[in-house]
């Protein structure tokens, strides 16, 4: 056992630096690599995972957390061998079980984490157990009678560990199946075009081409893009495509490495290569399309764990090269050059994540054919968000970014390009239709949104936005039907209930409008617009008591909403509850001092209350903020006439 412990140190050597210094160096280099993005904006998935996510933003760190527990699981399994060298203890079993538990935690962070159990098994059999595949194949082919005497097959401790790994892995997968079911996520052709190809050969060729692209990104991470789907990588449809060369190069390298890992006479080299290939290949298997369809073409995040294997293989290669040449300083300079180059590339890439402009611009230079480069998770209408489950794409995102900044003309150009690149890109149609609606180009907006729901009948956001356009066109029956269809496909859709309520209000169907807005607030208690519209409708129809009750209920849920304070203050003023109304008006003005209507309505309150000097003050402030407010001008004129009459009377 002592020999095994020493051998393990030889396979996975400790750092040349003292542990504290090693940690400090790694930490410093990491800070250096990512320092330029620490104070950057929330971009890409951050919008949904952090900004708009109320429970936590940990979902955005899935790959990091998975890698953390993956490596802890592997190190725990290594610890089992060290503990097994201590006679009279059973702690090695504990470490194997702990390794399985940590693998389960890694899987909960990201499905890829479960592969650590396979890596542990390969590590145990081929690296620690020194299982010589070439020797076994030779004995099988020659029907050697000594086949049954192979030490690995007679190792009870090894077989016990394998049994624990298999049973533990099966239990974890069963629990995952019970919780989430067996149904795979629904992906579309634009997410992974090769997986929808009719020909098995086309699928196989393109999958292998994707593998070669991933390998190239590990070797030369220069062309990086946050999304590689929808047109980024055209399909290979024949063997005449020059890109087939990349497949041949990849498999020549892999076959050479695997041959050395399994057949090399140097036992140490064989085991190091096996460890490196295990880290490189096994964590990548869930993203390989071999077992199930995945929702991406290339995803740089899935290379995070395989990069460990790449580093092991690179180190092994340079180590072998340095032993065969006398120019060791040259080899050291090359290694240092690679490290510095990759650090500089990391710094550059980190700066591209500082803002959405930089991120989307960098993606557009890498993938100009990607229609999805234009889109984000939200539509351009305030409070009409388009929830998505997939990553943001480059072309659409640039268009959305421009629209958010008010540059609608440029945004329209990018959205049209997205639709041109993919005529079935319903999300681009939806947001383009929204901008056209804002520009009052209603006919084209209706055509685009109608086409979007025709292509994807369950696209609830497009149905809702189509209803908004139809409402603006005074096609009320069609608008109501569109809203109802949106709610049918997304039952918990507060924004759609809000817009449906507006439609009913336009049709003077007051009860239906109130019910729709009430549904919106039940689904989303902080829906300020729905609360406000209920208060205003009840106020305008003379139901002051109900309006007051609704206003108080709303402010209990959203106590800092100045628009609700303003609406309730108006109701209280009409009910002659002047003191309470004044307090709410002043609180609303403190929150939003530049709202002319707030000062104007407070002036009306003082005017009714008889506090004419205060009324005059706030009329004047309101007119300074909005000189064109005709109602305020008229009220101010009435007040001045009244003050003039009072002065004459006093004289």
C-alpha positions in Angstrom: 0.0 0.0 0.0 2.9 2.3 0.7 4.1 1.7 -2.9 0.7 2.6 -4.2 0.7 5.8 -2.2 4.1 6.8 -3.6 3.0 5.8 -7.1 -0.1 8.0 -6.8 2.1 11.0 -6.0 4.2 10.2 -9.1 1.1 10.2 -11.3 -0.4 13.3 -9.8 2.6 15.2 -8.5 2.4 18.0 -6.0 3.2 21.6 -6.9 6.8 22.6 -7.1 5.9 25.6 -5.0 4.8 25.5 -1.4 1.0 25.1 -1.2 0.5 28.7 0.0 2.6 30.2 -2.8 1.0 28.0 -5.4 -2.5 29.2 -4.4 -1.3 32.8 -4.4 0.2 32.5 -7.9 -3.0 30.9 -9.3 -5.2 33.5 -7.6 -3.1 36.4 -8.9 -3.1 35.1 -12.5 -6.9 34.6 -12.3 -7.4 38.1 -11.1 -5.1 39.4 -13.9 -7.1 37.5 -16.5 -10.5 38.7 -15.5 -9.7 42.1 -13.9 -11.1 44.1 -16.9 -14.6 42.7 -16.5 -15.1 42.9 -12.8 -16.8 46.3 -13.0 -18.6 45.6 -16.3 -22.3 45.6 -16.9 -24.7 42.7 -16.5 -24.9 41.2 -20.0 -26.2 38.2 -21.9 -27.7 35.6 -19.5 -27.1 38.0 -16.6 -30.3 39.8 -17.4 -32.5 36.8 -16.6 -30.2 34.9 -14.2 -29.4 37.9 -12.0 -31.2 41.2 -12.8 -34.7 39.8 -13.3 -34.2 36.7 -11.0 -35.6 37.3 -7.5 -34.8 33.5 -5.4 -30.6 33.9 -6.6 -28.0 34.3 -9.5 -26.2 31.1 -8.9 -27.6 29.5 -12.1 -25.1 31.6 -14.0 -22.3 29.9 -12.2 -23.4 26.3 -13.1 -20.2 25.4 -15.0 -17.9 26.8 -12.3 -19.8 25.0 -9.5 -20.0 21.8 -11.5 -16.2 21.9 -12.1 -15.6 22.6 -8.4 -17.5 19.6 -7.2 -16.3 17.4 -10.1 -12.7 18.0 -9.1 -13.5 17.5 -5.4 -15.1 14.2 -6.3 -12.0 13.1 -8.2 -9.7 14.2 -5.4 -11.9 12.4 -2.9 -11.5 9.3 -4.9 -7.8 9.7 -5.0 -7.9 10.1 -1.2 -9.5 6.7 -0.9 -6.2 5.1 -2.2 -4.1 7.0 0.4 -6.5 5.9 3.2 -6.4 2.3 2.0 -2.7 2.2 2.7 -3.5 2.6 6.4 -4.0 -0.9 7.7 -6.9 -1.5 10.1 -9.1 1.3 8.8 -12.1 1.3 6.6 -12.0 5.1 5.7 -11.3 4.3 2.1 -14.9 3.3 1.7 -16.0 6.5 3.2 -13.9 8.5 0.6 -15.4 6.5 -2.3 -19.0 7.2 -1.0 -18.0 10.9 -0.4 -16.7 11.0 -4.0 -20.1 9.6 -5.2 -22.0 12.2 -3.2 -19.8 15.1 -4.6 -20.4 13.7 -8.1 -24.1 13.9 -7.4 -23.8 17.5 -6.3 -21.8 18.3 -9.4 -24.6 16.8 -11.5 -27.1 19.0 -9.7 -25.1 22.0 -10.7 -24.8 20.7 -14.3 -25.7 17.3 -15.8 -22.1 17.0 -17.1 -21.0 16.5 -13.5 -22.2 12.8 -13.4 -19.3 11.9 -15.7 -16.8 12.2 -12.8 -17.9 8.7 -11.7 -16.9 7.3 -15.1 -13.6 9.2 -14.9 -13.0 7.7 -11.4 -13.6 4.2 -12.8 -11.2 4.7 -15.7 -8.6 6.2 -13.3 -9.0 3.3 -10.9 -8.7 0.5 -13.5 -6.2 1.9 -16.0 -4.1 4.3 -14.0 -4.0 2.9 -10.5 -4.7 -0.7 -11.4 -2.2 -0.5 -14.3 -4.6 -2.5 -16.5 -2.7 -3.2 -19.8 -5.3 -3.3 -22.5 -2.8 -4.4 -25.2 -1.8 -7.3 -23.0 -5.4 -8.4 -22.4 -6.2 -8.2 -26.2 -3.1 -10.2 -27.0 -4.1 -12.9 -24.5 -7.7 -13.0 -25.7 -6.6 -13.4 -29.4 -4.2 -16.2 -28.5 -6.5 -17.9 -26.0 -3.9 -17.6 -23.3 -4.8 -19.7 -20.3 -3.3 -17.1 -17.9 -6.2 -14.7 -18.8 -8.0 -15.6 -15.6 -5.0 -14.8 -13.5 -5.0 -11.1 -14.3 -4.5 -9.2 -11.1 -7.1 -6.5 -11.8 -9.8 -9.1 -12.3 -8.9 -10.8 -9.0 -8.7 -7.6 -7.0 -11.5 -7.7 -4.5 -11.0 -4.1 -3.4 -11.2 -2.8 -7.0 -14.3 -4.8 -7.7 -15.9 -3.4 -4.6 -15.1 0.2 -5.6 -16.5 -0.5 -9.0 -19.7 -1.9 -7.5 -20.0 1.3 -5.3 -19.5 3.5 -8.3 -22.0 1.7 -10.5 -24.7 1.5 -7.8 -24.1 5.1 -6.7 -24.3 6.3 -10.3 -27.5 4.3 -10.9 -29.1 5.7 -7.8 -28.2 9.3 -8.7 -29.6 8.9 -12.2 -32.8 7.3 -10.8 -33.3 10.2 -8.4 -32.8 12.6 -11.3 -35.3 10.7 -13.4 -37.9 10.8 -10.7 -37.5 14.5 -10.2 -37.2 15.7 -13.8 -38.7 12.8 -15.8 -37.2 11.2 -18.9 -38.5 13.7 -21.5 -35.6 15.6 -23.2 -35.9 19.4 -23.6 -37.5 20.6 -26.8 -34.9 22.0 -29.3 -35.4 23.5 -32.7 -33.5 23.0 -35.9 -31.8 26.4 -35.6 -30.3 25.3 -32.2 -28.6 22.2 -33.6 -29.1 21.8 -37.4 -27.0 18.6 -37.7 -29.2 16.7 -35.3 -32.2 17.3 -37.5 -30.5 16.1 -40.7 -32.3 13.2 -42.4 -29.1 11.4 -43.4 -27.2 9.5 -40.7 -24.0 10.2 -42.6 -24.6 13.9 -42.6 -25.3 13.8 -38.9 -22.1 11.8 -38.2 -19.9 14.0 -40.4 -21.1 17.2 -38.8 -21.0 15.9 -35.3 -17.3 15.0 -35.9 -16.7 18.4 -37.4 -18.1 20.0 -34.2 -15.7 17.8 -32.2 -12.8 19.2 -34.3 -14.0 22.7 -33.8 -14.0 22.2 -30.0 -10.5 20.7 -30.2 -9.4 23.7 -32.1 -10.9 26.1 -29.6 -8.8 24.4 -26.9 -5.7 24.6 -29.0 -6.3 28.2 -30.3 -9.0 30.0 -28.4 -9.0 33.0 -30.8 -12.4 32.9 -32.5 -14.8 33.0 -29.5 -18.5 33.6 -29.7 -21.2 33.5 -26.9 -23.5 31.6 -29.3 -22.6 29.4 -32.3 -26.0 28.3 -33.4 -28.3 29.4 -36.3 -26.1 29.8 -39.3 -22.7 30.2 -37.6 -21.5 26.8 -38.9 -23.0 25.7 -42.2 -23.7 22.0 -42.5 -21.2 19.7 -44.3 -23.4 17.9 -46.9 -20.8 16.0 -49.0 -17.3 14.5 -48.7 -16.1 17.1 -51.2 -16.3 19.8 -48.5 -12.7 20.8 -47.6 -13.7 20.9 -43.9 -13.6 17.1 -43.9 -9.9 17.5 -43.5 -10.4 18.8 -40.0 -12.2 15.5 -39.1 -9.3 13.5 -40.4 -6.8 15.6 -38.5 -8.8 15.2 -35.3 -9.1 11.5 -35.5 -5.4 11.0 -36.5 -4.4 12.9 -33.4 -6.9 11.1 -31.1 -6.0 7.6 -32.5 -2.3 8.4 -32.0 -2.9 9.5 -28.4 -5.1 6.5 -27.6 -2.6 4.1 -29.1 0.1 5.6 -26.9 -2.2 5.5 -23.8 -3.1 1.9 -24.3 -0.1 0.3 -26.0 3.0 2.3 -24.9 5.7 0.2 -23.3 6.4 3.0 -20.9 3.9 2.3 -18.1 4.2 5.9 -16.7 3.6 7.5 -20.0 0.7 5.2 -20.6 -1.0 6.1 -17.3 -0.4 9.9 -17.7 -1.9 9.8 -21.2 -4.9 7.8 -20.0 -5.5 10.3 -17.2 -5.3 13.2 -19.6 -7.5 11.6 -22.2 -10.0 10.6 -19.5 -10.3 14.2 -18.4 -10.5 15.4 -22.0 -13.1 13.0 -23.4 -15.3 11.7 -20.6 -16.7 15.1 -19.3 -17.4 16.1 -23.0 -19.5 13.0 -23.7 -22.9 14.6 -22.6 -22.3 17.4 -25.2 -21.3 15.0 -28.0 -24.9 14.3 -29.3 -24.0 10.6 -29.0 -26.6 9.8 -26.3 -29.2 12.6 -26.8 -29.7 15.7 -28.8 -28.2 18.9 -27.3 -29.4 22.4 -27.8 -26.2 23.9 -29.3 -23.7 23.4 -32.0 -20.6 24.5 -30.2 -20.6 25.8 -26.6 -17.4 27.0 -25.2 -18.6 26.4 -21.6 -18.6 22.6 -22.1 -14.8 22.8 -22.7 -14.2 24.0 -19.1 -13.7 20.6 -17.6 -12.1 18.9 -20.7 -9.5 21.7 -20.6 -8.0 19.9 -17.6 -7.2 16.9 -19.8 -5.8 19.2 -22.5 -3.4 20.8 -19.9 -2.3 17.3 -18.8 -1.7 16.2 -22.4 0.1 19.4 -23.2 2.4 19.1 -20.1 3.1 15.5 -20.9 4.0 16.4 -24.5 6.4 19.2 -23.6 7.9 17.0 -20.9 8.6 14.2 -23.4 10.0 16.8 -25.8 12.3 18.3 -23.2 13.7 14.9 -22.4 14.6 14.3 -26.1 16.3 17.6 -26.8 19.1 19.5 -25.3 17.4 22.9 -26.0 15.5 22.9 -22.8 15.6 26.7 -22.5 13.9 26.9 -25.9 11.1 24.5 -24.7 10.7 26.5 -21.5 10.4 29.7 -23.6 7.8 28.2 -25.8 5.7 27.0 -22.8 6.0 30.5 -21.2 5.0 32.1 -24.5 1.9 29.9 -24.7 1.0 30.8 -21.2 1.5 34.5 -21.7 -0.4 34.4 -25.0 -3.4 32.7 -23.4 -3.4 35.1 -20.5 -3.5 38.0 -22.9 -6.3 36.4 -24.9 -8.2 35.9 -21.6 -7.7 39.6 -20.7 -9.0 40.6 -24.1 -12.0 38.3 -24.0 -12.8 39.4 -20.5 -13.0 43.1 -21.7 -15.4 42.0 -24.4 -17.8 41.0 -21.6 -17.8 44.4 -20.1 -20.9 45.5 -22.0 -23.5 44.2 -24.4 -22.2 46.4 -27.2 -18.7 44.9 -27.0 -20.0 41.4 -26.5 -22.4 41.4 -29.4 -20.0 43.2 -31.7 -17.3 40.6 -31.0 -19.7 37.8 -31.8 -20.8 39.5 -35.0 -17.2 39.6 -36.2 -16.9 35.8 -35.6 -20.4 34.7 -36.7 -21.8 37.2 -39.2 -24.2 34.6 -40.5 -25.8 34.0 -37.1 -29.4 35.4 -37.2 -29.7 35.1 -33.5 -27.0 37.6 -32.9 -29.8 40.1 -32.8 -32.0 39.1 -30.0 -32.4 39.3 -26.2 -34.8 37.8 -23.8 -37.1 40.9 -23.6 -39.4 42.5 -26.1 -39.1 46.2 -26.8 -42.4 47.0 -25.1 -42.3 48.1 -21.5 -43.6 45.2 -19.3 -44.2 43.0 -22.3 -41.3 40.6 -21.7 -40.6 37.7 -23.9 -39.3 34.9 -21.6 -36.8 32.5 -23.2 -35.0 29.4 -22.0 -32.1 29.5 -24.5 -29.1 31.7 -24.7 -29.1 35.1 -26.3 -28.0 35.3 -29.9 -25.8 37.8 -31.5 -27.6 39.6 -34.4 -30.9 39.9 -32.5 -29.1 41.2 -29.4 -27.5 44.0 -31.4 -30.9 45.0 -32.7 -32.4 44.9 -29.2 -29.5 46.8 -27.7 -29.9 49.6 -30.3 -33.7 49.6 -29.7 -33.1 50.0 -25.9 -30.9 53.0 -26.7 -33.6 54.6 -28.8 -31.9 53.9 -32.2 -34.9 52.3 -33.7 -33.8 52.8 -37.3 -30.6 50.8 -36.8 -32.4 48.3 -34.7 -34.9 47.7 -37.6 -32.0 47.1 -40.0 -30.5 44.4 -37.8 -33.8 42.7 -37.1 -34.6 42.6 -40.8 -31.2 41.0 -41.4 -32.0 38.4 -38.8 -35.2 37.6 -40.5 -33.5 37.5 -43.9 -30.9 35.0 -42.5 -33.6 32.9 -41.0 -37.2 33.5 -42.4 -38.5 31.3 -39.5 -36.9 33.3 -36.8 -40.1 34.2 -34.8 -38.3 36.1 -32.0 -36.8 38.6 -34.5 -40.2 39.0 -36.1 -41.8 39.6 -32.7 -39.4 42.4 -31.7 -39.4 43.9 -35.2 -43.2 44.0 -35.1 -43.0 45.7 -31.7 -40.7 48.5 -33.0 -42.9 49.0 -36.1 -45.9 49.3 -33.8 -44.2 52.0 -31.8 -43.5 53.8 -35.1 -47.2 53.5 -36.0 -46.4 51.2 -38.9 -49.3 49.0 -37.9 -50.0 47.0 -41.1 -46.5 45.6 -41.4 -46.3 45.0 -37.7 -49.5 42.9 -37.9 -48.2 40.9 -40.9 -44.9 40.1 -39.1 -46.6 39.1 -35.8 -49.3 37.0 -37.7 -46.5 35.2 -39.5 -44.7 34.6 -36.3 -47.7 32.9 -34.6 -48.3 31.0 -37.8 -44.8 29.5 -37.7 -45.0 28.9 -33.9 -48.6 28.7 -32.8 -47.7 28.5 -29.1 -45.6 31.7 -29.1 -47.6 33.4 -26.4 -45.7 36.7 -26.5 -46.2 37.1 -30.2 -50.0 36.5 -29.7 -50.1 39.2 -27.0 -48.2 41.7 -29.1 -50.4 40.9 -32.1 -53.4 41.7 -29.9 -51.8 45.1 -29.0 -51.4 45.9 -32.7 -55.0 44.8 -33.6 -56.3 46.8 -30.7 -54.5 49.9 -32.1 -56.1 49.1 -35.5 -59.6 49.1 -33.8 -60.0 45.4 -34.6 -61.3 44.6 -31.2 -62.7 41.1 -31.7 -59.5 39.9 -33.3 -57.4 41.5 -30.5 -59.5 39.8 -27.8 -59.0 36.5 -29.6 -55.3 37.0 -29.8 -55.1 37.8 -26.1 -57.1 34.8 -25.2 -54.9 32.6 -27.4 -51.8 34.0 -25.6 -53.3 33.2 -22.2 -54.2 29.7 -23.5 -50.5 29.0 -24.2 -49.2 30.8 -21.1 -51.8 30.6 -18.4 -49.7 32.7 -15.9 -49.4 35.7 -18.1 -50.1 38.9 -16.1 -49.0 41.3 -18.9 -51.5 39.8 -21.2 -54.3 40.1 -18.7 -53.3 43.7 -18.3 -53.6 44.4 -22.0 -56.8 42.5 -22.2 -58.1 44.7 -19.4 -57.2 47.8 -21.5 -59.1 46.4 -24.4 -62.2 45.9 -22.3 -61.9 49.4 -20.9 -61.8 50.8 -24.5 -65.0 48.9 -25.1 -66.6 50.2 -21.9 -66.8 46.6 -20.6 -65.8 47.9 -17.1 -66.5 44.7 -15.1 -64.5 42.6 -17.6 -61.7 45.1 -17.5 -61.6 45.1 -13.7 -61.6 41.2 -13.7 -58.7 41.1 -16.2 -56.6 43.6 -14.2 -57.4 41.7 -11.0 -56.1 38.5 -12.6 -52.9 40.4 -13.5 -52.3 41.5 -9.9 -53.1 38.0 -8.6 -50.4 36.5 -10.9 -48.0 39.4 -10.3 -48.8 41.4 -7.2 -46.3 44.1 -8.0 -48.0 44.9 -11.4 -48.3 48.6 -10.8 -50.0 49.4 -14.2 -52.8 47.0 -13.5 -53.3 48.4 -10.0 -53.3 51.9 -11.3 -55.8 51.2 -14.0 -58.2 49.6 -11.5 -58.0 52.7 -9.3 -58.4 55.1 -12.2 -61.4 53.2 -13.7 -63.2 53.0 -10.3 -62.5 56.6 -9.7 -63.8 57.7 -13.1 -67.0 55.7 -12.7 -67.7 57.3 -9.3 -66.9 54.2 -7.2 -64.6 56.2 -4.8 -64.9 53.8 -1.9 -63.8 50.8 -4.1 -61.1 52.9 -5.6 -59.8 53.8 -2.2 -59.9 50.2 -1.0 -58.0 49.0 -4.1 -55.4 51.8 -3.8 -54.7 51.0 -0.1 -54.4 47.3 -1.0 -51.9 48.1 -3.8 -49.8 50.4 -1.6 -49.5 47.6 1.0 -48.0 45.4 -1.7 -45.9 48.1 -3.4 -45.4 50.8 -0.7 -42.8 52.8 -2.6 -44.6 53.2 -5.9 -45.2 56.9 -6.4 -47.7 56.4 -9.2 -49.9 54.5 -6.9 -49.5 57.2 -4.2 -50.6 59.8 -6.8 -53.7 57.8 -8.0 -54.8 57.1 -4.4 -54.2 60.8 -3.4 -56.6 61.8 -6.2 -59.3 59.5 -4.9 -58.8 60.7 -1.3 -59.0 64.3 -2.4 -62.3 63.7 -4.2 -63.5 62.0 -1.0 -62.5 65.3 0.9 -59.9 63.4 2.9 -57.6 66.4 2.3 -55.0 65.8 5.0 -54.3 62.1 4.0 -54.4 63.1 0.3 -51.9 65.9 0.9 -49.5 63.5 2.6 -49.6 61.0 -0.3 -49.1 63.8 -2.9 -46.1 65.1 -1.0 -44.6 61.6 -0.7 -45.1 61.0 -4.4 -43.5 64.4 -5.3 -40.5 63.5 -3.0 -40.1 60.3 -5.0 -40.6 62.0 -8.4 -40.1 65.8 -8.0 -40.2 66.5 -11.8 -43.7 65.1 -12.5 -45.7 68.1 -13.5 -49.1 66.3 -13.0 -48.2 65.6 -9.4 -47.7 69.3 -8.6 -50.7 70.2 -10.7 -53.1 67.8 -8.9 -51.7 68.8 -5.5 -52.4 72.4 -6.4 -56.0 71.4 -7.2 -56.3 69.8 -3.8 -55.0 72.9 -2.1 -57.4 75.0 -4.3 -60.4 73.0 -3.1 -59.1 72.9 0.5 -58.8 76.7 0.5 -55.0 76.8 0.9 -54.7 79.2 -2.0 -51.1 80.3 -1.5 -49.9 76.7 -1.6 -52.1 76.0 -4.6 -50.5 79.0 -6.4 -47.0 77.7 -5.6 -47.6 74.2 -7.0 -49.5 75.5 -10.0 -46.5 77.6 -10.9 -44.1 74.6 -10.4 -46.3 72.4 -12.5 -46.3 75.0 -15.4 -42.6 75.4 -15.2 -42.2 71.6 -15.7 -44.9 71.5 -18.3 -45.8 74.9 -19.8 -48.3 73.4 -22.3 -50.6 71.8 -19.7 -53.9 73.4 -20.7 -55.8 72.1 -17.6 -53.3 73.5 -15.2 -53.3 76.8 -17.1 -57.0 77.1 -16.8 -57.0 76.2 -13.1 -54.2 78.7 -12.4 -56.2 81.4 -14.2 -59.2 80.7 -12.0 -57.1 80.8 -8.9 -55.5 84.2 -9.9 -58.9 85.7 -10.6 -60.1 84.5 -7.2 -57.0 85.9 -5.5 -57.6 89.2 -7.4 -61.2 89.3 -6.2 -60.2 88.7 -2.6 -57.6 91.5 -2.8 -60.3 94.0 -4.1 -62.7 92.9 -1.4 -60.0 93.5 1.3 -59.4 97.0 -0.1 
